Each structure stands twice: as C-alpha cells, then as structure tokens.
Amino acid sequence: MKRIYSIAFWAMAVTVVLCGCSDFLDQDNRSNVPSDEFYETKVGFESLINSTYSTLRDIYNSSSLLFIAGTDLYADGKTQGVVMSQYTFTADEGTVKDFYVDCYKGIQLANSVIAYGETTEESDVRLQYIDEARFIRAWYYFVLVQQFGPVALNTTMFDAAEMNHERSTLAEMYTFLMEEFTYLSSSSSHLPDRSASGVGRASKQAALFHLAKVYLTRGWLDGTGYEAQEATVAQATDFENASRVAEQLINNTLPSLSLEEAFDIHNEENDEFFWSIQYSSIAVNDPVKEGSRQQALFGAYLGGSEKPRNKATDGTIAPALRLHQMYARGDGRLEQTFMLEFHEDAYFDFYTSPTSTPVAFYYAPWWATDEDIAAWQANDPYGLKNEAIISKTVAEGGISPSNGTPASYRVRRSHDYGVPCIRKFDDYTESSVSNRDINCSMHDVVVARLGEVYLIAAEAYLKQNQPGEAARMINNLRKRPGTIKEGFEREMTVSAEDISIDFILDERAREMAGEYVRWTDLKRTHKLVEYATAYNEDGIAESAMKGPDGKYKILRPIPQASIDLNQAEVEQNPGY
C-alpha cells in the first residue's frame, strides 16, 4: 500500500543562503504551541520528517528537464527551443535557481529533523526518523554535486540567518556521501529493510543503491575527458566497490516483473523498486492541478480539453528517433515503453476498452517491414484495425497521423499525435482521467530500482576491464519477463565483445527510457558533449556548449543570487 506524506511544508521565500529554519518550521505547527515544544513531541516530530519527504516532489515537478533535456534521447516537441535552452542558461536562470533553492530547503528540513531528534520525546521511531533525514540530506547533496559540482556542505540546523557559506571541495563532498550511505546501509543504522519500509520511506537497500551509484560516479572523476574541468577525486577501488555493492544488492536474484508490470499504476509497491517519491490525491493540496509531471512528458501533443480522455501532454519534449532505433526487433521493451497503438483518438482507451474501440493510429517500429505491418493488421480478432493510419516511425516522409500527410520524424515531433508517447508512467485510473491536467498524475516517481543496479554493476565491471562480467549483468537484466521475444534469444544475448561504454549507455536508454537519468549518465561517462552534438535532432553545436571562457558547460551555473548574498567568496562554475 502506498505510504502517504502530508504536505505540511509550504513554499518559503528564501535565497540559497537560507534564512533561519524557524521561519518555515512554524508552518508545520497548526496550533498555538511554540515550535520547539511541538517538534519535541512524537506527533510534531513525525510531522517534521513527513514534511521533509514532501519536499522531494518539488525537485522533479519543477526541474525535471534538468535531468533529461539537451541530451541524445529527447528533443523538442510542439514547444520549440527547449533543448537549446539547456545551453543558454545564465547565472540568473530561474529554473536553475529554483532547483538549487529547493534542494537546500529539503536539506535544511532534514537538518531540522536531525537536530530535533536529539531533544524530542523518546519513541520507537525517533532514531529511524533521524536516519531517514540523513538519507534524504545525502540524496539531496548527491543530486547537487552531480548538477553543480561542489557546493556548500551544511549539516546543522540554522536558527538564525546565516550568510557565510563556503563551497566544500569535491573530495569533501564525496567523502561525506560515502560515509553517510555506508552507515545508512549498514546493520548499525536504524533504517528498516525494504520489506518493512515500503517504497516510500528510506531503507537500507535504498541507501545501498545510492552507495553503489556514488562509488560509480566518483570513479569517473579521474581527470580525463570533459570532467578534467573538475577536480580529480577518483579512488583506485571505486569501480570495484561499485560492483561489489551492486552485487550485494542484487543478491543473486533476477528481475521478476516485466517493465510493464513493474511500472503499472496498480502495482507501485513491488520488488523492482527500492525507493520512490510518493504521490496521492489525499497528500497534495489540489489533486486536479498537482501531481507528477512524468506521464505528461515524452510525447507528441494530444490535444486540449476537447479531448478529455487523452492524457495531458504538454508537447515540451518528445522521444528522439534515436531512442526508437535502439530497440532491436526482438526487444519486448519497445512495446512496453511506447504507446504504439492509439485507440480512436482517446489515449486511455488502450487500457480501459482495448477490445471495443478502434485503433486510430499505429506507430510501426523502425524495423517493421510491409510484411510486419500486414501481420499486425491481420492479428485483429475484434475488428479494430481496419481504418488505422500506419505511421512508420523511422521513415523519412512517413505519415503524420494528425493530417495523414508525409512528414519527417523531426517535423512530426511538433505535430499533434505526430510521434508515439512513452507510456511507462501512465496513470490510467479513472480519477486521473477525470482530473485531466498537465500535472494530474498520481503515479510515483521511481528513483532507485533493481534494473538500474544491474546497469551500475555492468558499467563498473567494464571500468575494471571485466567485459565478461559486464555482459553477464546485461544478460541477467534481459532475463526480465517480457524483454526477449520468443525466437530472438540468440540475437538478444550479449557477449564480452559487445561490451563498451556506448553499448552500456544504449542499454541504459532501452531499460530506463523516460526515467530522470540521461543528463547525469552522459555527464558521468564523459559523453555529454559527444552525444549531444552528434545525435540530438535539434542540432546542438559544440560551440553552444562552451562558455565565453572556452570551458564546457558540463555543470549548471551557481545562481548569481547565491553568490551575491554570500559573504564567502564563491567561484562561478566553468562556462559561465
């Protein structure tokens, strides 16, 4: 059952130098009891940790494009200029500033939980909540260091305005992350096991997942590639430790659910997931307007209010042709990831009335021959495919479903219904369909899951020059039900000779399409500039990825407001 966290934490008018936490802690106290007294009760302390969890929604709702845009897999949809905007950011960019501030809001709430945890009344969850706050704080810092490089590392609760925040070193940041996630995943921590925590609360396994990923990320910071602009902090044992921790988390198990089953809205509490950011109509202020944006991204525009049973897509960013072409004929993840059959101008009919409403559009896979399309049409026990418009995804001049005329894939991305949507995150419950709005989905955002652990291990083994072990990880991942179509076992089996970092990044794309990892994947592996300039369909020039100082924009700019208000001297990131 989904764990629900009330939103007792409201937006605060703070800068990155963050005013005293008492300003926002008062917001949680709905009585006349002084906040110190309130948070020293079990009820008040629980309200504080729940408020800390609720901040996590802001990161992906307001700043999701920072994790995906400007890469090789996603391109402009109906809204033009989204991709290039990622490389025109200045130090005054509002999206970046909001993201930076939101992270520090969450960190200061976590610090408040830890501080009040020392004085609040004793209970059977006091120590657990302290460790949950430490987990959330470490998670925020990992997000920050990937996006901004080293930042100010604050681990105390402020009870007055603090204006002096020096940036820590990159080495200090990673040492902190290693120590926190090592402790939190150990038998000494008070985090529960995943079996007891559910997916909505921090667990030892969620901490173990992030420990493996921190080792992997630091291992790449070796002074080579584009990351040479950052400090060299890699340790000789980082990749060995990453694979060791990943194997510990895998624990000789294989994925038991298909992608479709794992991400189904009715099955959000399953063994694939270690940690998810929770959404529920009873945990947000306005279920019509608030919720996860994930299902609204990654597709063509599907009309407005005149199409009430289509899911709301904003047309901001669409899957690139390159993403479609990564799925081979025998890879069942293509159909589980993309909505290839669009029923009678009503998107959700695919789920709610698949045997009674005609198929309006069929987005044929890139590899489909005329014989494949004819076989799809012939497999029609309910007589629903006779009038379907066939839109060959890969074809130059393929049909645009919105008007039935030929258009290139790049042009079709800006057309209504022009390209298939990613459906992995669909919330097709009636409450979601009825409350149709761009942010109405109550589907959780999955942050840590088993499928990625195999990919972390494969990448770590590759970096240890063990391609055979990396291939073993990929083959085990592909044993996920529904991944290999019948008859394609040989074609879908990977050998050591197949393994390269490019192959692993392609496999990450196939397995994790639409999940918020691509920008950090490319940055971590020194591939961001190469892939963005070589593959992005909207045309990203290498010169656009350099700043006036000639340095690559592989980090986000530190917000100018933070620099101006900080009494410590803060150096801006390269490229800005």
C-alpha positions, 0 to 999 in steps of 0.5 A: 500500500502506498505510504502517504506524506502530508504536505505540511511544508509550504513554499518559503521565500528564501535565497540559497543562503537560507534564512533561519529554519524557524521561519518555515518550521512554524508552518508545520505547527497548526496550533498555538504551541511554540515550535520547539515544544511541538517538534519535541513531541512524537506527533510534531516530530513525525510531522517534521520528517513527513514534511521533509519527504514532501519536499522531494516532489518539488525537485522533479515537478519543477526541474525535471528537464534538468535531468533529461533535456539537451541530451541524445534521447529527447528533443523538442516537441510542439514547444520549440527551443527547449533543448537549446535552452539547456545551453543558454542558461545564465547565472540568473536562470530561474529554473536553475535557481529554483532547483538549487533553492529547493534542494537546500530547503529539503536539506535544511528540513532534514537538518531540522529533523536531525537536530530535533531528534536529539531533544524530542520525546523518546519513541520507537521511531525517533532514531529511524526518523533521524536516519531517514533525514540523513538519507534524504540530506545525502540524496539531496547533496548527491543530486547537487554535486552531480548538477553543480559540482561542489557546493556548500556542505551544511549539516546543522540546523540554522536558527538564525540567518546565516550568510557565510557559506563556503563551497566544500571541495569535491573530495569533501563532498564525496567523502561525506556521501560515502560515509553517510550511505555506508552507515545508512546501509549498514546493520548499525543504522536504524533504517528498516529493510525494504520489506518493512519500509515500503517504497516510500520511506528510506531503507537500507537497500535504498541507501545501498543503491545510492552507495553503489551509484556514488562509488560509480560516479566518483570513479569517473572523476579521474581527470580525463575527458570533459570532467578534467574541468573538475577536480580529480577525486577518483579512488583506485577501488571505486569501480570495484566497490561499485560492483561489489555493492551492486552485487550485494544488492542484487543478491543473486536474484533476477528481475521478476516483473516485466517493465510493464508490470513493474511500472503499472499504476496498480502495482507501485509497491513491488520488488523492482523498486527500492525507493520512490517519491510518493504521490496521492490525491489525499497528500497534495493540496489540489489533486486536479492541478498537482501531481507528477509531471512524468506521464505528461512528458515524452510525447507528441501533443494530444490535444486540449480539453476537447479531448478529455480522455487523452492524457495531458501532454504538454508537447515540451519534449518528445522521444528522439528517433534515436531512442526508437532505433535502439530497440532491436526487433526482438526487444519486448521493451519497445512495446512496453515503453511506447504507446504504439497503438492509439485507440480512436483518438482517446489515449486511455482507451488502450487500457480501459476498452482495448477490445471495443474501440478502434485503433486510430493510429499505429506507430510501426517500429523502425524495423517493421517491414510491409510484411510486419505491418500486414501481420499486425493488421491481420492479428485483429480478432475484434475488428479494430484495425481496419481504418488505422493510419500506419505511421512508420516511425523511422521513415523519412516522409512517413505519415503524420497521423494528425493530417495523414500527410508525409512528414519527417520524424523531426517535423512530426515531433511538433505535430499533434499525435505526430510521434508515439508517447512513452507510456511507462508512467501512465496513470490510467485510473479513472480519477486521473482521467477525470482530473485531466491536467498537465500535472494530474498524475498520481503515479510515483516517481521511481528513483532507485530500482533493481534494473538500474543496479544491474546497469551500475554493476555492468558499467563498473565491471567494464571500468575494471576491464571485466567485459565478461562480467559486464555482459553477464549483468546485461544478460541477467537484466534481459532475463526480465519477463517480457524483454526477449521475444520468443525466437530472438534469444540468440540475437538478444544475448550479449557477449564480452565483445559487445561490451563498451561504454556506448553499448552500456549507455544504449542499454541504459536508454532501452531499460530506463527510457523516460526515467530522470537519468540521461543528463547525469549518465552522459555527464558521468561517462564523459559523453555529454558533449559527444552525444549531444552534438552528434545525435540530438535532432535539434542540432546542438553545436559544440560551440553552444556548449562552451562558455565565453571562457572556452570551458564546457558547460558540463555543470549548471551555473551557481545562481548569481543570487547565491553568490551575491548574498554570500559573504564567502567568496564563491567561484562561478562554475566553468562556462559561465 
